[in-house]
Amino acid sequence: MRMADEPAYRREIKAQSNLQEGRHALARRIFPGKRGHLYQRYHEGMEDQLGALGLVLNAVVLFNTRYMDAAVAQLRAQGFDVRDEDIVRLSPFIHAHVNMLGRYSFALPELPGGLRPLGDPGDVHGDEING
């Protein structure tokens, strides 16, 4: 039997592929101005654009990760049964809440506990990140 025919190996490859697809979808969402195309005529300009994209992409993933962790901790503190097998399926590449037309600020505001208050689980729309 070939390795590619083994179900466990195929599941592992699919999981990796899904991670990459999620990252690429977020990057395409962040970089909409020229529909994902680099238009600099020189190599360094393209590197600058890709570097900026990577910085913003990583900032969104970090933000999402911190807030997902805080949300899970809050749910558990409120007595909800949050299973570890469900948590592993969460993705830090979500982006519907991100306002891509805003300005990006990397200055950290003074927040108690370092995080903004979490939204109400019943509020479907929630707050947007303003860049």
N, C-alpha and C positions, 0 to 999 in steps of 0.2 A: 504494500500500500504506500502510495506517495504521501508526503507530508501534507500537500494541499488537499488531499482527500480526507484528512482527519478533521472531524467536526470541531474539536477544541481549538485546533490551529486556525481553522477558518473563522471561528467566532472571535478569536484574538485579532486576526487581521482586519475583520470587519469593525471591531471596536476602535482600532487605530485609525482606520479609514474614516470613521465617523468623527473622531476627534479632529482630524485634519480638515475635513469638510466644514465642520463648525468653525474652526479658526479662519478658514478661507472666506466663509460667508460673512463673518464679522469684519474681516479686513476689507471685503468688497463694500460692505455697508459704510465703513469709516471713510473709504477712499472713493466717494461717488463722483467728485467733480469732473473728472475726465473719463468716467465709467471704467476706472481701474487701469487706465493706460498711462504710462509714463511719457511725458512729452518734452523732457529736457533733452537738448541736443548734445549734451556732454555727459560723460560717465559720472563725474562727481555730482552733478545735479541730480541724476537718477539715484545715486547712493544717498543723497540728502533726503529726497522724497521717501525712499524706502525706510531710512532711519527714522524719520518723523512718523511714518505709518506704524512702524514697529513699536515706537514709544507710546503712541496713543493706544494701540491694540493692547499692549501690556498693561497700561493704566486701566483700561476698561476691564480686563480680565482680573486684575488685582482688586478693583472696586467690587466687581461681582462676587468674587471669592470671599472677600471679607464680609459682605452683606449676606451672602447665603449662609455662611457660618453663623453669623449673628441671628439670622432668622431661625435656623435650626435650633440653636441654643435657646432662643425665646420660646419656640414651640414646645420644646422638651420641658422647659421651666414651667410652662402653663399646663403640663400634664398630657400633652399630645404624644401618641405613640409614633415616634419618628424612627423608622428602621434603617439600620446601616445599609442594607441592600437597596433601599430606595435612594439614599444619599449618594451612592456611587454612580447613580444615573443622572445626577444633576450636572449641568453644563455651565461653565463660567463664560461661555461664548454667547449667551443671550444678549439681545441688543434692542428689543422693542422699546425699552424704557429710556434709551439714550437719545438725546436731542442732537442729531448730527449737524444741525445748522447753527448751533451755538458757538461760543468761544471756548477754547480749552484753557483752563487755568490750572496750574500745578501748585499754586500756593495753598497750603493746607489751612483751612479755617479752624478756629478754636472751637472744638466741639466737646462737650462732656463725654468722656469715654472714648473719644476719637471717632465716633460714628454719628451720622444723622439718625434721628428717631426712625424706627422701622414703620412702614405703612400698616394700615389695618388690613388683615387678610381678606376682609369682605370688600375692600375697595379694589375693583378690577383694574382701574386705570393707574393708580399709584402715582408716584412722583416721577418726573423725568430727571435724568442727570442733565444738567445744562452744560454740556461739553465738558 
